[in-house]
Amino acid sequence: MGLREDVAALMGRARTDLAELVAIPSVADPRQFPPEECVKAANWVVDRFAEAGFTDLALHETSDGSQAVYGQRRSGDPDAPTVLLYAHYDVQPPLDEAAWHTPPFTLTEVNGRWYGRGAADCKGNIVMHLTALRALGDDVGVNLKLIVEGSEEQGTGGLEDFVERHPDLLAADAILVCDTGNAAVGVPAATVTLRGLANVVVTVDALAGEVHSGMFGGPAPDALAALIQILSSLRDRVGNTTITGLDSGQTWSGAPYPAEQFRSDAGLRDGVALLGDGTVSDMVWARPAVTVLGIDCPPVVGSAAAIQPHARARLNLRVPPGTDAAKAQDALIAHLHAAAPWGVRVSVEPEALGQPFEARTGGPAYRTLESAMREAFGRDMATLGQGGSIPLCNVFAATYPEAEIILIGVEEPLAAIHAPNESVDPGEIARLAHAEALFLKHYRR
């Protein structure tokens, strides 16, 4: 049998693996899930990659308290290049469990897709690595290193710090960062740009405590209304991000993202407009975008006739390549202070920060991957931007300037990562496993 047939024969095992891994609620936030669940997921990774021939497998505690799995597998050829395989086992919380059509931590097949939290982001990529290695058996032409982290979704920087403190441990000629995805099901892609991020929490204080809206409403400032006014200043009428001092007019010169495809991928309701005055590609890959992630305020059910003395919101600013994320965060903080109405007190706490990233392409690893993708998918590989952030890529680029950093993965727009009803197309796992197997068999410096 060839590699394609070997991968196909392994897909039953891949589903079993993914079901076991999805069943572990490895959310790296002790406020929501026990930390033991992440340790359980880490040990699962250790056990499975030991079966795939990796040695020196161990859990390494990072500076944020999470556990990173590291191991290696040597080819025996002293001239063989080294490839580092990356993924993460932690997942986003399920959010509104009532919005899930299937149990979030039970892998469930519906209309040919496998549903469950982490099925695509990023446990599907762990299973993809395993499937590729099992299909290859002993026919691996490179030295392998493995790093699977446990706090990527929290953005706390544990692995970034680990890389900087242990540069020799993870040094490689090519680094496969498997945490992105394809343009569509069956359409292979490598991600070549990433927006950075700058998260903040803004708090508004207006009164010493709650007061009755009938007795004091009118002249008494409402902290929640003040917060809403501040947040409304972050976008203009057509939806462009309008943070003072931050350029929001950049354009994307690569492959386009068709507007109708985006509307379908994002699930826009009929009649709802796309935001911004640029193309979809401009808005999602080349320009800054601010999102209100959460607001602390009374819920509708149980709310009282009272003026709110305090309110706060968590904001996420996506920062395009060419813009310094720290300067963008400073601009956001200054804007929030300046936009405060009525003399209310505003404090802003900087949170996560990650620089944008742009990959070098055209080297031997990229050329080998292009060939592997073409054989596995039956079509040429596209190069895309990504609106999300992976700060680790910048640390890899700074620490290993000669390494080729390649971003691929089993995600695609229908996967609904970070949202209820996350899923993966098993065909994407199979095709990516086939492509990765070809890459690991044929890559040479």
C-alpha positions as a printed Julia matrix, in Angstrom:
445×3 Matrix{Float64}:
   0.0    0.0    0.0
   1.01   3.61  -0.47
   0.93   6.35   2.13
  -2.56   7.46   1.13
  -3.92   3.97   1.74
  -1.94   3.63   4.97
  -3.48   6.86   6.29
  -6.97   5.77   5.25
  -6.53   2.49   7.14
  -5.55   4.44  10.26
  -8.56   6.78  10.37
 -10.54   4.51  12.68
  -7.72   4.74  15.17
  -7.53   8.5   14.59
 -11.18   8.83  15.55
 -10.62   6.79  18.72
  -7.63   8.98  19.6
  -9.56  12.18  19.03
 -12.54  10.92  21.04
 -10.28  10.14  23.99
  -8.55  13.51  23.8
 -11.72  15.57  23.31
 -13.22  13.83  26.37
 -10.57  15.53  28.53
 -11.78  19.09  29.33
  -8.29  20.58  29.18
  -9.2   24.25  29.58
  -6.13  25.97  31.05
  -8.13  28.21  33.36
  -8.39  26.94  36.97
 -11.32  29.28  37.55
 -13.38  27.11  35.21
 -11.84  23.61  35.1
  -9.53  21.63  37.41
  -5.84  21.89  36.43
  -5.65  18.09  36.68
  -7.51  17.85  33.37
  -4.67  19.59  31.54
  -2.14  17.28  33.18
  -4.25  14.33  32.09
  -4.22  15.57  28.5
  -0.46  16.12  28.65
   0.11  12.57  29.86
  -2.14  11.27  27.07
   0.15  13.01  24.57
   3.23  11.48  26.23
   1.79   7.96  26.05
   0.74   8.17  22.39
   3.95   9.69  21.08
   5.97   7.12  23.04
   4.1    4.52  20.98
   5.14   6.48  17.85
   8.84   6.06  18.65
   9.62   9.26  20.55
  12.09   9.11  23.42
  13.05  11.48  26.23
   9.36  12.33  26.55
   8.68  14.41  29.64
   6.47  17.13  31.03
   8.24  20.46  31.45
   6.59  23.04  33.68
   6.53  26.48  32.08
   6.57  29.86  33.79
   2.76  30.11  33.76
   2.42  26.77  35.55
   1.31  24.76  32.51
   2.93  21.55  31.31
   4.64  21.32  27.92
   5.31  17.89  26.42
   8.76  17.5   24.84
  10.36  14.52  23.15
  12.5   13.56  20.19
  12.99  10.83  17.64
  16.33  10.43  15.88
  16.65   9.12  12.34
  20.17   7.71  12.63
  21.37   9.85   9.71
  23.79  12.5   11.04
  23.15  14.66   7.95
  19.38  14.55   8.19
  17.59  17.82   8.93
  15.63  18.32  12.13
  11.91  19.06  12.11
  10.04  20.37  15.16
   6.36  19.39  15.36
   4.16  21.79  17.33
   0.59  21.65  18.61
  -1.29  22.46  21.83
  -3.58  20.28  23.93
  -5.4   23.02  25.84
  -8.75  24.2   24.49
 -11.15  27.09  24.74
 -13.97  26.75  27.29
 -17.21  25.47  25.77
 -18.9   28.86  26.35
 -22.7   28.52  26.12
 -23.22  24.78  26.47
 -26.92  25.25  25.63
 -25.83  26.43  22.16
 -24.08  23.14  21.43
 -26.04  20.64  19.37
 -23.86  17.84  20.76
 -22.04  17.44  24.11
 -18.91  19.62  23.88
 -16.58  17.03  25.42
 -17.95  14.0   23.57
 -16.73  13.5   20.01
 -19.9   13.11  17.94
 -20.27  12.55  14.21
 -22.93  14.6   12.44
 -23.22  14.69   8.64
 -19.68  13.43   8.23
 -18.02  15.96  10.57
 -16.65  15.2   14.04
 -17.94  17.64  16.68
 -16.39  18.48  20.04
 -14.36  21.18  21.76
 -10.8   20.97  20.46
 -11.73  18.64  17.58
 -10.0   21.09  15.23
  -8.22  23.55  17.55
  -5.92  21.94  18.28
  -6.43  18.3   19.27
  -7.2   17.42  15.66
  -3.66  18.49  14.79
  -2.18  16.29  17.52
  -4.05  13.34  16.02
  -2.92  14.4   12.55
   0.73  14.24  13.7
   0.16  10.78  15.17
  -1.56   9.5   12.04
   1.25  10.75   9.8
   3.88   9.09  12.0
   1.99   5.8   12.17
   1.61   5.75   8.39
   5.35   6.3    7.96
   6.46   3.71  10.49
  10.25   3.6   10.31
  10.38   5.43   6.96
  11.11   8.87   8.44
  13.91  10.74   6.71
  14.44  13.44   9.33
  15.22  13.9   12.98
  12.1   14.83  14.91
  11.4   16.98  17.92
   7.99  17.42  19.51
   6.58  20.25  21.59
   2.92  20.25  22.64
   1.98  23.05  25.0
  -0.85  23.46  27.45
  -1.68  27.17  27.71
  -1.84  28.54  24.16
  -5.49  29.54  24.4
  -4.88  31.6   27.54
  -2.14  33.67  25.9
  -0.02  33.65  29.05
   3.26  33.06  27.24
   4.48  29.97  29.08
   5.99  28.25  26.05
   7.37  31.48  24.63
   9.39  31.91  27.82
  10.37  28.22  27.74
  11.8   28.56  24.22
  13.87  31.57  25.22
  15.25  29.75  28.28
  15.93  26.45  26.41
  16.93  27.47  22.88
  19.06  24.38  22.18
  16.27  21.99  23.14
  13.9   23.08  20.35
  16.4   24.08  17.64
  15.36  22.78  14.22
  15.75  23.38  10.51
  12.0   23.45   9.92
   9.2   24.08  12.4
   5.7   22.85  11.59
   3.34  25.01  13.64
   0.12  23.06  13.28
  -2.46  25.47  14.64
  -3.95  27.11  11.54
  -5.83  25.66   8.61
  -6.95  25.55   5.01
  -8.9   28.0    2.89
 -11.8   25.53   2.69
 -12.31  21.8    3.03
  -9.98  20.17   0.53
  -8.18  23.42  -0.36
  -4.64  23.23   1.09
  -2.97  26.33   2.44
   0.0   27.56   4.41
  -0.52  30.65   6.53
   2.19  33.23   5.89
   1.02  36.22   7.97
  -0.58  36.52  11.41
  -2.08  39.51  13.13
  -0.74  40.19  16.58
  -2.88  40.94  19.6
  -3.16  43.47  22.39
  -5.73  42.66  25.08
  -6.79  45.07  27.82
  -9.4   45.26  30.57
 -11.0   48.7   30.96
 -12.83  49.63  34.18
 -15.14  52.6   34.66
 -15.97  53.99  38.14
 -18.62  56.65  38.54
 -20.29  56.28  41.96
 -19.42  54.99  45.4
 -22.23  52.42  45.14
 -25.54  51.6   43.48
 -28.28  54.23  43.79
 -31.98  54.1   42.89
 -32.63  55.04  39.27
 -35.85  56.81  40.23
 -34.34  58.96  42.94
 -31.02  59.73  41.22
 -31.49  58.92  37.53
 -30.74  61.89  35.3
 -27.89  63.79  36.89
 -26.12  60.74  38.38
 -23.59  59.28  35.89
 -24.2   55.67  34.88
 -20.9   53.75  34.69
 -22.35  51.21  32.27
 -23.65  53.94  29.95
 -20.23  55.62  30.12
 -18.54  52.34  29.21
 -20.91  51.86  26.27
 -20.07  55.36  25.02
 -16.33  54.64  25.33
 -16.67  51.36  23.45
 -18.75  52.93  20.7
 -15.86  55.29  19.93
 -13.67  52.37  18.86
 -15.46  51.93  15.51
 -16.97  54.34  12.99
 -20.41  54.06  11.39
 -19.31  51.52   8.78
 -17.31  49.43  11.24
 -13.72  50.53  10.67
 -11.6   50.36  13.82
 -10.96  53.98  14.84
  -8.32  54.04  17.57
  -6.57  57.38  17.64
  -3.0   57.06  16.37
  -3.48  53.6   14.84
  -3.42  53.21  11.03
  -6.49  51.36   9.76
  -6.1   51.81   5.99
  -3.78  48.94   5.06
  -4.53  46.66   2.08
  -3.94  42.94   1.42
  -1.97  42.05  -1.72
  -2.25  38.25  -1.58
  -5.04  35.82  -2.42
  -8.5   37.35  -1.94
 -11.16  36.21   0.5
 -14.42  36.41  -1.5
 -17.09  38.36   0.33
 -19.84  35.79  -0.22
 -17.6   33.0    1.05
 -16.82  35.07   4.14
 -20.5   35.76   4.75
 -21.18  32.03   4.64
 -18.1   31.09   6.7
 -18.92  33.65   9.4
 -22.65  32.85   9.46
 -23.89  36.4    8.81
 -27.65  36.8    9.01
 -29.53  38.03   5.93
 -29.34  41.79   5.64
 -26.41  42.18   8.05
 -23.6   44.21   6.47
 -19.92  43.4    6.37
 -17.87  45.88   8.37
 -15.32  48.37   7.08
 -14.56  50.16   3.83
 -11.91  47.69   2.64
 -12.16  44.26   1.07
 -12.72  41.26   3.3
  -9.03  40.38   2.9
  -8.04  43.9    3.93
 -10.25  43.84   7.0
  -9.39  40.38   8.3
  -5.72  40.06   7.38
  -4.21  43.53   6.9
  -5.99  45.95   9.24
  -6.41  46.29  13.0
  -9.69  45.08  14.46
 -11.03  45.64  17.97
 -13.51  43.25  19.58
 -15.37  43.49  22.88
 -14.78  40.04  24.39
 -16.84  40.5   27.54
 -18.57  43.0   29.82
 -19.1   42.8   33.57
 -22.55  44.22  34.33
 -25.8   42.97  35.86
 -27.68  40.34  33.83
 -31.15  41.19  32.57
 -32.77  38.55  34.75
 -32.51  39.74  38.35
 -31.43  43.28  37.54
 -32.67  46.06  39.81
 -33.8   49.65  39.18
 -30.36  50.95  40.09
 -27.7   53.09  38.46
 -24.5   51.11  37.99
 -21.5   52.54  39.86
 -18.89  50.33  38.14
 -18.55  48.51  34.81
 -15.7   46.88  32.96
 -14.97  45.24  29.64
 -12.29  43.01  28.17
 -11.07  44.11  24.75
  -9.1   42.29  22.08
  -7.19  44.29  19.48
  -5.82  42.38  16.48
  -2.67  44.02  15.12
  -1.61  43.53  11.47
   1.95  42.9   10.24
   3.85  46.17  10.01
   2.39  47.54  13.25
   4.11  47.16  16.62
   1.71  45.49  19.04
   3.06  47.35  22.09
   2.54  50.71  20.39
  -0.95  49.61  19.31
  -1.78  48.67  22.91
  -0.5   52.06  24.12
  -2.69  53.78  21.52
  -5.72  51.77  22.64
  -5.14  52.64  26.31
  -4.73  56.34  25.5
  -7.88  56.29  23.38
  -9.95  54.69  26.15
  -8.87  57.36  28.64
  -9.54  60.18  26.19
 -12.98  58.87  25.24
 -14.28  58.77  28.82
 -17.34  61.04  29.25
 -18.58  63.02  32.26
 -15.33  62.86  34.18
 -15.8   59.2   35.13
 -12.69  57.43  36.36
 -11.14  55.04  33.86
  -8.42  52.5   34.55
  -6.97  50.18  31.93
  -5.1   46.99  32.73
  -2.85  45.65  29.93
  -3.31  41.93  29.47
  -1.97  39.66  26.7
   0.39  41.1   24.09
   1.71  39.42  20.94
   3.47  40.79  17.89
   2.25  40.11  14.33
   4.2   37.63  12.24
   5.24  37.17   8.61
   6.85  33.91   7.47
   9.76  33.52   5.09
   8.79  31.35   2.12
  10.64  29.78  -0.8
  13.15  27.62   1.11
  13.59  23.83   0.78
  11.05  23.05   3.49
   8.37  25.17   1.83
   9.13  23.65  -1.55
   8.89  20.14  -0.11
   5.61  20.97   1.6
   4.17  22.44  -1.59
   4.92  19.2   -3.4
   3.5   17.12  -0.54
   0.3   19.17  -0.41
  -0.16  18.89  -4.16
   0.12  15.1   -4.01
  -2.09  14.72  -0.93
  -4.85  17.17  -1.97
  -4.6   16.95  -5.75
  -4.25  20.73  -6.11
  -1.73  23.5   -5.48
  -1.21  24.92  -2.0
  -2.38  28.5   -1.43
  -0.75  31.01   0.89
  -3.11  32.88   3.19
  -3.15  35.44   5.93
  -4.65  34.71   9.32
  -6.6   37.15  11.42
  -5.62  35.35  14.62
  -2.43  35.5   16.62
   0.24  32.96  17.55
   2.87  34.96  19.51
   5.05  31.85  19.71
   5.89  32.22  16.01
   7.73  35.48  16.68
   9.73  33.82  19.45
  10.62  30.95  17.11
  11.67  33.45  14.41
  13.85  35.43  16.81
  15.41  32.38  18.46
  15.95  30.35  15.28
  16.44  32.91  12.49
  17.59  30.27   9.98
  14.64  27.94  10.55
  11.73  27.77   8.13
   8.51  28.27  10.08
   5.49  26.73   8.36
   1.94  27.2    9.62
  -0.59  24.55   8.59
  -3.41  22.63  10.23
  -6.76  20.85  10.03
  -8.88  23.92  10.73
 -10.99  25.55   8.0
 -13.86  28.05   8.14
 -16.58  25.48   8.89
 -14.66  24.28  11.98
 -16.12  27.09  14.15
 -13.1   27.16  16.45
 -13.53  29.14  19.7
 -17.32  28.91  19.26
 -20.05  26.42  20.16
 -20.29  23.41  17.84
 -16.61  23.25  16.94
 -15.94  20.43  14.49
 -13.38  18.95  12.14
 -13.75  17.32   8.76
 -12.0   13.93   9.13
 -10.92  14.23   5.5
  -8.78  17.2    6.51
  -7.04  15.08   9.15
  -6.42  12.38   6.55
  -5.16  14.7    3.82
  -2.94  16.71   6.18
  -1.55  13.5    7.7
  -0.74  12.28   4.19
   0.94  15.58   3.32
   2.92  15.66   6.55
   4.03  12.06   6.05
   5.28  12.91   2.56
   7.06  15.96   3.92
   8.81  14.01   6.69
   9.83  11.34   4.2
  11.27  13.63   1.52
  12.43  16.86   3.18
  16.15  17.58   2.83
  18.01  20.81   3.49
